[in-house]
Each structure stands twice: as C-alpha cells, then as structure tokens.
Amino acid sequence: MKQLAVNGGIPVRTEPFPEWPIRDEHERKAVQNVLKSGKWGYPKWEYVPRFEHHFAVYHDAKFGICFNSGTSALMGALWAAGVQAGDEVILPAYTFIATAGAVILLGALPVFADIESTTFHLDARSVDEHITPRTTAVIAVHIGGRAADMSRLRSVCEFRRLALIEDAAQAWGAEWQSKRVGALGDAGIFSFQSSKNITSGEGGIVITDDEKLAQYCRSFCNCGRLEDKPQYKHYYIGGNYRLSELQAAILSAQFEKYPNQLRIRQKNAAYLNAELAKIQGIVPINVDENVTSNAYHLFLIRYKKDYFNGVSKNRIIHALQAEGIPAHPGYTLPVYKQPVFVERLFGARGKQDIAHPDYGNLHLSETENACSDEGIWLTQNILLGAENDMQDIVEAFKKIKNNIHELSEAKNAAPG
C-alpha cells in the first residue's frame, strides 16, 4: 500500500495555512478616514509623509520616500545614486526580474555576479571579479528577508568607490549586526506588493541617510519637482511614481501589526530550522550570527537530492503539495535566462539592444544550482501558522524521506 499522498496515500494535512493578507477593522477605518477627508493624493498628503517617517525611523534611517512600487523605488534609488545610461550595475540573478529591470529602464547594463551556495545571496568575491571601469553601482538583494553580507559588500564598494543599493523588497525589519537593513548602503528599497509582509496591493519606499540622495529620490518620484518650490517648476526629469493616500492608510494599519507578526514568523522559523536540519538532505539556509533579525518573507531550504535517491526538486515539491504543504520551487530561471534577456528584447516593439552582452551564454554555477536543483520556498503566510502547522511541515518532509522509494520509481514520476 502506498504511503505518499501523491500516490493515493492519506495526506499529512488538509487544513489550509493562514491566508494573506491579514486585514481587520484597522485597515477599514484607515481607508474610510481617507475617503471622508477627500485628500486622496498629492499635494494634500497626510498618511504618506507620516508613513514615510515611521518606516524610516523603524529601519534606523533618516529619510523615507514612498513610491508606487518597489520597481520604481529601485529606479529612483539608482538614478539618485548617479547611475546613468551605459553604466554597469552588478547584481545577482537569483532575484525577481524587477531588480534587473530597473537597471534596464534607466538605460544601464545589468552585470550578473554569482551567489553564495549557503545563503543564495550575492557573493562579494564574484562582485569583485565583475567590476570594470564602467561599473557605478552594486545591488545587494536581501533574498527571503535575510540580510546579505553587508560588511563584505560594503567593503568592496567603498574600496572601488561604487554606490551600494539594497534591494530589501522582502526584508522589513531584517538586521545585519543589529542595524536594520535599508540604510546600510547608500540607499535601500522595500516593496509593498500583494505578497509582501506589509502590503497595500502595490507600493514601495526608498530609505537613506543621505539628505541629497533623498532629495533626488523625491524629485524623481514627483515629476522632477523640488520641495518648497513652486508646484509647476520642474528641476529634473522625473515621473509620477507617487503613492496614494489610500495605499498609505492601509500600510499604516498593516505596519502596526508587523512587529507581532515578525515575532511569530521568527519563532516558527526557528522551530523549522532546528527540526528540518535533522533530516539528512534538507538544509535550511545558513545561520549567521551577523544576521541579528531575519524578516522571513520566505523560509528558504536547500534540497540535496543525493540524500533522496536522486529524486528531482520538482518531484519533491509535487509530493509536498500533495501532503498539504504549499511548497514552492522559487525562481526556476536565473534572470539572465529569462526570454527577454536571452533575446535582448529591451527596446520598443521587441527591438534588440546590441549594446548588451550575450546573456544567453552566461552560466553562474551557484545561481543555476539554486534555481534548478536546490531552492525550495515556504512563503511568509505559512510561518504565521500555529506550532502544530509547523509540525505538519516537518512531518511531511519526514514522510517523503522515509518513503522516497515511491518517488524513485519511474512509473511514479511527477510532471516536471
């Protein structure tokens, strides 16, 4: 008799994990306040500047500038840091495409460096190897909510006189050496898109300690205007990337809940780290004493198929899902293998930009390994569950390991 649910056995669980987003009367009242006020956006702002201030202070930063998305926030941060058309920006390829897309949209060239095998974060040694005279900036991505090695990356950037921008889209409240991410480099960006741990459906923010960079960011976001200048005088070429009052109101309500939710995620992640590490071949992302707070937008797992009879990552994920655990394969392609990069379709109407390198021939071994063989994700809403929910996750992994022979047989192969 088969034991695994994917083969007809009884699943570990049938109950759903907590849904996302979590919302209540706080969000409803905040939105109603905005609706009644008639002040829905610029220049009649109340919630936006208030949220900017609170979020910046929470992240140990002096300035916060809200944007309508994390992508536009990253564009603003790069532009304000001096990135121009034709410059090279070094970044990882184990990230959402928007990290590289923001570079392309400014007319600059993404240069992909490899990641560390134990963290899935940008490897400072690989960054150093990819620097050329055209390099002006490095983007450190705090993947999953865990801080990248900011000490080594900052050292490289300071020595080479490069801007260091943090893509902290998944990392609210994450810390490196007891300082929260975002202003550890020249500037950092966060996202408030639907899946994020704080969400208003869409939205983003830049935070920084650099007053001049903050001024440039605000101008880029607000049609090239400058604060305390006439509304119809424009000093730079910027866009309308502003956040609305309705979104800021929702974010303010979400933000009030965040510290408690962060504690729950961290508690549950600590349990999973300890218990899953006991299963040979299931390796939680390396714990580093310098990471003094992990936001856990994702619980990242390194899967070692040699301990599971060579069964592919995709078949393990399929089996986990059948057991009631909504595991996710994560990024299955490095950014440089996305069709838009392979074909270099960066211009209008699909025209190729011949100035870009041949991304299709690029191969970064650790990045490829994370995408194809090792990376397994559990999303942040799962970590808001109760202790018995975490026990079910561990039980599902154990069940699959103990019955791996069922997946090793070719006739039981799952799609993909």
N, C-alpha and C positions, 0 to 999 in steps of 0.2 A: 504494500500500500504506500502510495506517495505521500510524503510529509509536507513538501513545499506547496504553498497556496498557488503558485504559478502552474503547478501540475495537478491541481484539484484538491490539495490538502486544505485544512482549516487555517485561515489567516490568523496572524497574531492579534490583530485588532481590526474592528470595523467602524469604530467611532472616529469622527473627524477631529483633526487638531484645531486649535483656536483659529478662527477666521481673521482676515485682515482687510481693511483697517478696523481697529477698535475705536468706536465712537459712542458718545453719550450726550447728555444734556449740555455739557461744556461746549462742544462744537456747535450744537444747535443754537445756544444762546449767543455765542460769539457771532455767528452768521446773522442772526436776527438783529443784533446791535448794528451791524454794518448796513443791513437793508434799511433799517429805520432811519439811520443817520443820513442816507443819501450820499455819503462820502465813500465812493467805491474805488477810487484810484487817484493817481497823481493829478494835481498837486495837493489835494485835500487828504493827506495821509495822517493816520493816527496809529493804526495797528502795524503798518510796515516799519516805520522808524523804531517803534517800541520793540518789535520782534528782532530787528537788526541789532539793537543794543543788547538785549538779553542773550541772544545767541552768541554774540561776540564775547561778552563777559564770561559766559559759561565755558567758552573754549580758550580762555586766557588771552584773548586778542583785544586790540584797541578799537578796531573798526570792522563793521559789517555792512555789506551792500547786497540787498536782495535782488535776485534776477528771476526771470520767468521759467528757467530750467537750469539744471546742472551743466548742460552743454554750453548755454550762453554765458553762464558764470565762468566756465573754464576759458572760453574765448576772451572774456573780459580780463581775466587774470593774466593770461598770456600776453594780450595786447598791452595791458598796463605795465607789464614787466619788460616790455621792449621788443617782443617777438615781431618780426616783420616778414613780408613776403620774401621767399628764398632762403630764410634761415632754417637751420635744422634743429629739431626738438627731439630729444631722446626720451623714450617711454617704453613700458612693457607691452607685449602683445597678448598677455593674459589679462584682458580687461574688456569692458564694454566698448564697442566701436566708437562711441562718442568721445572717448579720450583722444583718439587719433583724429576723429572727425573735426574736432575743434581746431586742431593744428592745420588741417587741410583748408578749412573755411577761412583761415587767416592768410592763406597763400604760402604757408611754411611747409617744410618737408618732415614727415614723421620718420624717425630712425629708431628701429626696434632693437632693444637690448634684451638679453635673456633674463630669466628669473632664477631665484634660489630654489633648489629642489625641495627644501624642507619647509618653506614658507609660502611659495608661489608669489613672492614679492620681487621687485626689481633688484637685480644683483649689481652692487656698486662696482665690482670688478668688470662686469660686462659693460656698464655705462662708460667707464674709463676707456675701454677699448674702442668705443664707438664715437668718441669725441673727435671732431675735426675743426678746422678754423671757422667753419660756418655754423657750428653749434652755439646756440644762445641760451638754451633752457633745457631743463630736465623735469619730467613729470613723474613724481612718486605716487603710485596708486596704493592706497591702504585697502587692499582687497579683502572683502568679507567683514571689514570693521576692525581688523588687526593692524596696528601701526607697522609700516615698513621700517627698515633700519635707517632712521633719520640721521643718526650720528655719522655713519659712513657716507651716506649720500650727500649730507651737508658738507662734509669734509672735501669730497670730490668737487662739489660745485663751488665752494669757496676758493679752493686752490686754482680752479680753472676759470674763475670769475663768470660763472653761469647762474642764471636765475633758477631757483628751485621752487616749483609749484606742486602743491599737494592736491591730488585728486582724492579727496576724502568723502566722495559721494556716498560711501557706505559706512562712514566711521564717526558718527556723532558721539562725542564723549570718550573716544579712544585716546589713549595716552602713550607717550614714549618718554620714559624716565620721569614719570609723574607730571609731565606737562601735556596738556591736551593738544591733539593734532589740529592743523589748520594754519597756525602761525609759526610753525617750527621752521618753515622755509620762508620765502618771500611772500607767499600768499597761499591760501588753501580754499578749495571749493567743496560744497556739500550739495546734495540733491534731495528734493522732497517729492520725487515722483511716487507713483502709487504703491510700489512695493517697499518703499523705504521705511525705516523705523520711526521716522517722523514724516508725515505726508499731508499734502494738501492737493493730491492728484498730480500736480506738476509744481515746479518751483525749484529755486536754488539760491545759494548765497556765496559770496566771497568774503573771507575774513583775512585780516592782515594787521601787522603792527606798523606798517609803513604808511604814513599820512599821505605822501604824494601818490603812492600806488593806489590807495583808497580813493583819492580824488579822481584819478584817471579811470578807475573802475566805475565810479558813479557816473562820470561823464559818458563813458562808453555805453552804459546801461540806459542813459536818459537822453538820447538823441544829440549827444555832444554838448549838452548844457554844462554850466558850472554852477555850483551852489552860490546863492546870494548874488546872482547875476540876473539880468532881465530874462524872462521866460523865452523870448524869441531871439535871443542871441546864442549862437552855437559856435563853440570854440574848437571842437574836434568832430571828426566823422564818427558818429556812434549810431546805435539803433535803438528802437523801443523794445528793450528787454525787461521792462519793469514787471514786478509782481503786483497783483491786485490786492486791495484791502480785504476782499472776501477770502483769498488764499491765506493772507497773513493772519486773519482772525482764526481760521482753522488751525494754522500752525501754532499759534499761541496756546490754543486749547490742547493740542497734541503735546506740545513741549512741557506742559505742566505734568503730564503723565509719565514723561520719559524717564526720569531718574528711577522710579519704582520699576518700570518695565526693564530697564537696563540691569537692575539687580537680579530680577527673575531670570533673564537670559543668561547672565553670568553664572548664577547658581546652577542652572540646568546644564550649561556648557561644561562646568567643572565636573559634574557628575558624568557626563558623556565622555569627557576627556579621560577620566580615570577608568571607567568601565570598558570603553571600546579599545583602549590601549592593551587590555588583557587578551584581546582576540588577535592572534597572530595574522598579520596581513592587513589589518585595519589600523592605520596610523594617523591619529589626529595631528593637525598642523603643529609644528614645533613650538613648545612653550619657551618664552624668552623672558628673563627677569626684567629686561628693559621695557617690555610691554606691560605697563602697570594698570592698564584698563583696555579691555577688548570690547568693542561695541556689538560684536556678534550679529551683524546683518546676515551673515552666513556662518554656519558651522561647517568648516572645511575638513574633508577627510582625504587622506592619500591611500588609495586602494592598491595593494600589491598582489597581482593575480597569481604570482608563483606560489603563494600560500593557499590558493583556491583552485588548484588543478588547472591553472591557466585560463580559467573562465574569464571572458571579457568584462570590462566595466559595465558595458551596456546591459549585458545579461544579468549581472548582479543588481543593477538598478531596477530592471524589469521585475526581478524576483522580490526586491524590497517593496516596490509599489504594490505587488500582489498581496504582500503581507500587511498592507495598510499603512506603510511608511512612505510618504511622498518625497522620496529622494530624487535628486536632480543631477544630470551629468555636468551641469555648469557650461562653461564656454567649450564647445566642441571643436572650434576652429581658432587658431591664432588669428589676430586681427589681420595680419598680412596675407592670410589665406582666404579672407572674405572676397567674394567675387569682385567687389568694387576696387579692391587693391590689386588683385591678380590682373585684372583688365585695365587698371589705372583709369577708371571712368570718373575722373574728378571734375571735368568741365561740364558746361551746359550741354544738354541733349546727348549725353554719352560720349562726348569728345574726349580723347585721351590726352593727358598732360604728359608730354615726353620728358619733362624735366625731372619726373620722379623716377626712383630706381626700379629695378625689376623685382618687385616684391614676390612674384610667383616662384622665384628660385631661392628665396630666403629659407633657412632652416635653423631654428633655435631649439636645441635638443630638449632642454628642461621645459620650455613652453609647450612644445609638441607633446611631450610626455604627460604633462598636466591635463592637456586638452583631450588626448586620445585614450590614455590608459589609467591615470591615477585620480583625477579630480572628481570627487563626489560632494554634492552640496546638500545641506539641510537648511531651509530658509528660516528667517527670524521668527515668523509666527509660530513655528513648531516649538521653538525654545520658550514660548510663553505658556506652554502646557504645564500640567502638574507632574509630580515626581513619577507617578505610575505611567504617564505618557513617555517619559524618558526611559523607563524600564522596558517599555514595549519596543522602543528603538533598539536597545541593546539586545533584547530577546530575539528580535528579527534577524539581526546580524549573526547571532549565535546559531540560530536555527538554520540559516543558509550555510554557514560554515560546516555545521555538523551533518548536513545533507547535501554537500556540494557535489557528490557523485550524481545526483539527479540532474544537475545542470551540465555536468561534464559529458553526458551522453548526447550525441549529435541529434538524436531524434527529439530532444527536449530544447533544442536551441531556440532562443527567443529572437524576435526581429531585431536587426541592428547589431 
